[in-house]
Each structure stands twice: as C-alpha cells, then as structure tokens.
C-alpha cells in the first residue's frame, strides 16, 4: 500500500457559509506543486468537508475524521524526529500538516519545511 493522503476539496460550504478552502490542505498542495513526483508516489484522495468522511473512516475508523491526514503505507518506515505518528484501526497516520510535510520530505527525499 502506498502512503495515502487525504485532503479537503476546495470551495466547500460550511452550512450556509462559504465557499472556503482549507489552509492546511493549501500548505500541503504547495509542497505537492514544488515536488510533482509526490503526486505519483502517493495515493491522494480529495474528500468533501461534510462528515462523516467515509474514505478516512474506512481506514482509520470513526474517531479519526480530521484532514489533512497521511495514512502510512509502510507500517515499519520510521518517522523523522519531531513527527508524531498515531495509530488507529491498526494503521499508523500523521495528522498535522507541518509534520506531514516533514515526513514526506524525509521519506521521499525532497525539501523539508524550514522552521
């Protein structure tokens, strides 16, 4: 299984308000635009804002519906220092945008976020 990235679709509505975009998704989209090969090497799903977020539920269970989220395909690959890897439904995942970027930089040997 490839690493699987879930991002929110742009121009979503929150009730009667919007359209909106997710700033955290936009940050990761920026990284994907800098390193287009990541789009080939990752499995990327754009999902709707409304919950339940079925594609995420299918992998991580009902408790984890946050996006962006990266579900790790290689369950044994170590994460770099400072990246929190959680587990749900027997799968490891990363749920903070800067940590997702740091993991992608480490795992796929591309530039990392400057802090």
C-alpha positions as CSV (number, residue, x, y, z in Angstrom):
1,X,0.0,0.0,0.0
2,X,1.3,3.5,-0.9
3,X,1.2,6.3,1.7
4,X,-2.3,7.7,1.4
5,X,-3.0,11.4,1.7
6,X,-6.5,12.8,2.4
7,X,-7.1,16.4,1.6
8,X,-10.2,18.6,1.6
9,X,-11.6,19.7,-1.8
10,X,-11.5,23.5,-2.3
11,X,-14.7,25.6,-2.4
12,X,-16.6,23.8,0.2
13,X,-19.5,25.1,2.1
14,X,-19.9,25.1,5.9
15,X,-23.6,25.2,6.4
16,X,-24.8,28.3,4.6
17,X,-21.4,29.9,4.6
18,X,-18.6,29.7,2.1
19,X,-17.1,28.9,-0.2
20,X,-14.0,28.1,1.7
21,X,-10.7,26.3,1.3
22,X,-8.7,24.5,4.0
23,X,-5.4,26.4,4.8
24,X,-3.7,23.2,6.0
25,X,-4.6,21.5,2.7
26,X,-3.3,24.5,0.8
27,X,0.0,24.2,2.6
28,X,0.4,20.6,1.5
29,X,-0.8,21.4,-2.0
30,X,2.1,23.9,-2.1
31,X,4.5,21.1,-1.3
32,X,2.9,18.9,-3.9
33,X,3.3,21.7,-6.5
34,X,7.0,22.1,-5.6
35,X,7.6,18.3,-5.9
36,X,5.2,17.0,-8.5
37,X,6.6,13.4,-8.3
38,X,4.9,13.1,-4.9
39,X,1.6,13.1,-6.8
40,X,2.7,9.9,-8.5
41,X,4.3,8.3,-5.5
42,X,1.4,8.9,-3.1
43,X,-2.2,7.9,-3.3
44,X,-4.1,11.2,-2.9
45,X,-7.8,11.5,-2.2
46,X,-9.7,14.8,-2.2
47,X,-12.7,14.5,0.0
48,X,-15.7,16.6,1.0
49,X,-15.9,18.8,4.1
50,X,-19.1,17.2,5.4
51,X,-18.8,14.5,7.9
52,X,-18.8,11.5,8.1
53,X,-15.7,11.4,5.8
54,X,-16.2,7.9,4.6
55,X,-12.8,7.4,2.9
56,X,-11.0,8.2,6.1
57,X,-13.4,6.2,8.2
58,X,-12.7,3.2,6.1
59,X,-9.0,3.2,7.0
60,X,-8.8,4.9,10.5
61,X,-12.3,4.3,12.0
62,X,-14.9,6.7,13.2
63,X,-12.7,8.5,15.8
64,X,-10.3,10.0,13.2
65,X,-12.0,12.2,10.6
66,X,-9.5,15.1,10.6
67,X,-7.9,16.3,7.4
68,X,-5.4,16.6,6.1
69,X,-4.2,13.2,7.2
70,X,-1.5,10.9,5.9
71,X,-2.0,7.2,6.4
72,X,1.3,5.4,6.2
73,X,1.6,2.6,3.7
74,X,4.8,1.1,5.0
75,X,4.0,0.5,8.6
76,X,7.6,-0.1,9.5
77,X,9.1,3.1,8.0
78,X,10.4,5.3,10.8
79,X,9.3,8.9,11.0
80,X,11.8,11.6,11.4
81,X,12.4,13.2,14.8
82,X,9.6,15.6,15.8
83,X,6.9,13.9,13.8
84,X,4.1,12.4,15.8
85,X,2.8,9.1,14.4
86,X,-0.6,8.0,15.8
87,X,-2.3,4.7,15.4
88,X,-6.0,3.8,14.8
89,X,-7.6,0.7,13.4
90,X,-4.2,-1.0,13.2
91,X,-2.8,1.8,10.9
92,X,-0.2,4.4,11.5
93,X,-1.0,8.0,10.5
94,X,0.2,11.6,10.7
95,X,-2.4,14.4,11.3
96,X,-0.6,17.7,11.5
97,X,0.2,19.5,8.3
98,X,3.8,20.5,9.1
99,X,4.5,17.0,10.3
100,X,3.0,15.5,7.2
101,X,5.4,17.8,5.1
102,X,8.4,16.8,7.3
103,X,7.5,13.1,6.9
104,X,7.1,13.4,3.1
105,X,10.5,15.3,2.9
106,X,12.2,12.6,4.8
107,X,10.5,9.6,3.2
108,X,10.7,10.8,-0.4
109,X,13.9,12.8,-0.2
110,X,12.6,16.2,-1.1
111,X,13.0,19.6,0.5
112,X,11.7,19.9,4.1
113,X,9.8,22.8,5.7
114,X,12.1,25.5,7.2
115,X,11.2,26.3,10.7
